[in-house]
Amino acid sequence: MEPIKTISSHIVPVMDDNIDTDQLISRDSLKEVAKASFADMLFYGQRYLASGAKNPAFPLNDPQRAGAQILITGHNFGCGSAWEHAAWALRDYGFRAVIAKDFNDIFYMNSIKSGVLPIELTDAQCELLAALPATAQVTVDLPQQTVTSAGQTFKFKIDPLWKSKLATGTSDIELTSEFNTQIDQFEQDNN
């Protein structure tokens, strides 16, 4: 995982509530085992028209928002099925952080494990950020646990272990491998 310290970027607001994992990446995309990236599948049903052309009304297709690393959204983001592909699609698209009014618990953990920082802010704070012009910069500072833009700073909470994993880019497997000596000793003692 790529470590996260500070992210400075413009944002993409998709302010709907109850955006489920099937909206983030369609069930059919889960069959694509050879796919190296799920970026093109993110919000597929909304990003593209029936003809396959990009939907000009969908925020991810706004040229002024191209390259944004921060998604702003509503309540219960990531509800629905527990598949990790939804978090992978966000990461593969280039999002490093998702700021929401609140998250589905399983999706929240899948995001952390995938290297995407989930941030919960109040309704008013999310609405203020979503209303910023397309060119406005938002800065997420993980060590300070702040989101700053337009002269305002908002604090967010994150578990210290999860914060450390994201800040260092340490996966669960890497974290577990730090205990290989103890695991080996345990196995020897119990054989």
PLY file of the C-alpha trace (Angstrom):
ply
format ascii 1.0
element vertex 191
property float x
property float y
property float z
element edge 190
property int vertex1
property int vertex2
end_header
0.00 0.00 0.00
1.12 3.52 -0.68
1.52 5.51 2.57
-0.83 8.41 3.19
0.41 11.52 4.99
-1.10 14.58 3.32
-3.40 14.70 0.31
-3.98 18.04 -1.43
-6.42 17.84 -4.28
-9.64 19.17 -5.70
-12.68 17.04 -4.96
-15.50 15.18 -6.67
-18.88 15.49 -4.92
-21.36 12.65 -5.35
-23.74 13.65 -2.58
-26.26 10.85 -2.70
-27.08 8.83 0.41
-26.98 5.02 0.48
-24.53 4.58 -2.38
-24.10 0.83 -2.25
-21.24 -1.34 -3.40
-23.20 -2.41 -6.48
-23.35 1.24 -7.58
-19.62 1.61 -6.94
-18.78 -1.46 -9.03
-21.33 -3.68 -10.73
-21.72 -7.32 -9.78
-20.71 -8.30 -13.34
-17.31 -6.64 -12.87
-16.49 -9.01 -10.03
-16.04 -11.79 -12.59
-13.15 -9.93 -14.21
-10.37 -11.87 -12.51
-7.78 -10.90 -15.13
-8.54 -7.19 -14.81
-5.50 -5.26 -13.62
-7.55 -2.22 -12.65
-11.15 -1.58 -11.69
-10.95 2.16 -12.41
-13.14 2.04 -15.51
-15.80 0.10 -13.59
-16.24 2.71 -10.81
-19.81 4.11 -10.86
-20.23 2.42 -14.24
-24.04 2.63 -14.26
-23.92 6.38 -13.67
-20.72 7.36 -15.48
-21.80 5.94 -18.80
-24.95 6.21 -20.90
-26.66 3.18 -22.45
-24.73 3.93 -25.66
-21.43 3.53 -23.78
-20.61 7.24 -24.05
-19.67 9.16 -20.91
-22.58 10.75 -19.09
-21.72 14.48 -19.11
-23.97 15.08 -16.09
-22.06 12.72 -13.78
-19.42 14.48 -11.62
-16.59 12.01 -12.37
-16.86 13.03 -16.02
-16.42 16.75 -15.31
-13.09 17.72 -16.96
-12.45 20.29 -14.19
-12.52 17.47 -11.65
-10.20 15.11 -13.55
-7.42 13.78 -11.37
-9.23 14.47 -8.10
-8.02 12.30 -5.22
-10.85 13.07 -2.77
-14.49 11.97 -3.09
-17.17 13.74 -1.01
-20.42 11.88 -0.43
-23.48 11.40 1.76
-24.80 9.02 4.41
-24.29 5.25 4.59
-21.63 5.18 1.88
-20.62 1.68 0.82
-23.70 -0.12 2.10
-24.83 -3.37 0.52
-22.57 -6.32 -0.19
-19.21 -6.78 1.54
-17.05 -7.16 -1.56
-13.67 -5.41 -1.48
-13.83 -4.62 -5.18
-15.74 -1.41 -4.43
-12.82 -0.03 -2.40
-10.37 -1.31 -5.02
-12.29 0.56 -7.75
-12.06 3.81 -5.79
-8.33 3.28 -5.23
-7.69 2.27 -8.85
-9.55 5.36 -10.07
-7.14 7.51 -8.04
-9.12 8.37 -4.93
-6.87 8.42 -1.84
-9.62 9.57 0.54
-13.41 9.42 0.76
-15.14 11.96 2.97
-18.68 10.94 3.90
-21.39 11.80 6.37
-21.03 8.19 7.53
-19.97 4.79 6.18
-21.11 1.22 6.19
-18.82 -0.51 8.73
-17.60 -3.28 6.42
-16.89 -0.84 3.60
-15.01 1.41 6.05
-12.64 -1.45 6.92
-12.30 -2.55 3.28
-11.22 0.99 2.44
-8.53 1.01 5.11
-7.27 -2.40 3.99
-7.17 -1.13 0.40
-5.24 2.04 1.21
-8.15 4.49 0.90
-8.64 6.83 3.88
-12.32 6.97 4.96
-13.17 10.19 6.79
-16.46 10.93 8.54
-17.46 14.57 8.89
-20.72 16.21 9.89
-23.52 16.82 7.41
-22.78 20.57 7.38
-19.06 20.04 6.84
-19.64 17.63 3.95
-22.15 19.99 2.35
-19.72 22.91 2.65
-16.93 20.91 0.99
-19.27 19.63 -1.74
-20.29 23.20 -2.60
-16.70 24.32 -3.24
-15.81 25.28 -6.82
-14.32 22.50 -8.95
-10.88 24.10 -8.75
-10.81 24.53 -4.95
-8.10 22.61 -3.14
-8.86 20.47 -0.11
-6.07 19.19 2.12
-6.36 16.03 4.16
-3.67 15.73 6.82
-3.69 12.24 8.31
-1.06 12.87 11.04
-3.05 15.91 12.28
-6.40 14.28 11.47
-7.69 17.39 9.72
-9.45 18.39 6.52
-8.76 21.98 5.45
-10.18 24.16 2.68
-11.39 27.70 2.15
-9.89 28.83 5.45
-11.74 26.22 7.51
-10.31 23.18 9.26
-12.31 20.16 10.38
-11.02 17.44 12.72
-11.80 13.77 12.11
-11.40 10.62 14.20
-9.57 7.44 13.26
-8.40 4.47 15.30
-4.65 4.82 16.08
-3.82 1.38 14.60
-5.64 2.11 11.35
-4.04 5.55 11.20
-0.60 3.97 11.61
-1.30 1.34 8.93
-2.37 4.00 6.41
0.43 6.41 7.31
3.09 3.71 6.90
1.41 1.84 4.05
1.46 -1.39 6.08
-0.94 -4.13 5.01
-2.44 -6.70 7.37
-0.10 -9.33 5.97
2.95 -7.13 6.57
1.73 -6.36 10.08
1.28 -10.06 10.82
4.70 -10.93 9.38
6.29 -8.77 12.09
5.33 -11.59 14.47
6.90 -14.43 12.45
9.45 -15.23 15.17
6.75 -15.51 17.82
4.53 -17.56 15.48
7.39 -19.94 14.71
8.14 -20.31 18.43
4.48 -20.98 19.19
4.36 -23.69 16.53
7.53 -25.32 17.89
6.21 -25.24 21.45
2.92 -26.82 20.44
4.16 -29.66 18.24
0 1
1 2
2 3
3 4
4 5
5 6
6 7
7 8
8 9
9 10
10 11
11 12
12 13
13 14
14 15
15 16
16 17
17 18
18 19
19 20
20 21
21 22
22 23
23 24
24 25
25 26
26 27
27 28
28 29
29 30
30 31
31 32
32 33
33 34
34 35
35 36
36 37
37 38
38 39
39 40
40 41
41 42
42 43
43 44
44 45
45 46
46 47
47 48
48 49
49 50
50 51
51 52
52 53
53 54
54 55
55 56
56 57
57 58
58 59
59 60
60 61
61 62
62 63
63 64
64 65
65 66
66 67
67 68
68 69
69 70
70 71
71 72
72 73
73 74
74 75
75 76
76 77
77 78
78 79
79 80
80 81
81 82
82 83
83 84
84 85
85 86
86 87
87 88
88 89
89 90
90 91
91 92
92 93
93 94
94 95
95 96
96 97
97 98
98 99
99 100
100 101
101 102
102 103
103 104
104 105
105 106
106 107
107 108
108 109
109 110
110 111
111 112
112 113
113 114
114 115
115 116
116 117
117 118
118 119
119 120
120 121
121 122
122 123
123 124
124 125
125 126
126 127
127 128
128 129
129 130
130 131
131 132
132 133
133 134
134 135
135 136
136 137
137 138
138 139
139 140
140 141
141 142
142 143
143 144
144 145
145 146
146 147
147 148
148 149
149 150
150 151
151 152
152 153
153 154
154 155
155 156
156 157
157 158
158 159
159 160
160 161
161 162
162 163
163 164
164 165
165 166
166 167
167 168
168 169
169 170
170 171
171 172
172 173
173 174
174 175
175 176
176 177
177 178
178 179
179 180
180 181
181 182
182 183
183 184
184 185
185 186
186 187
187 188
188 189
189 190
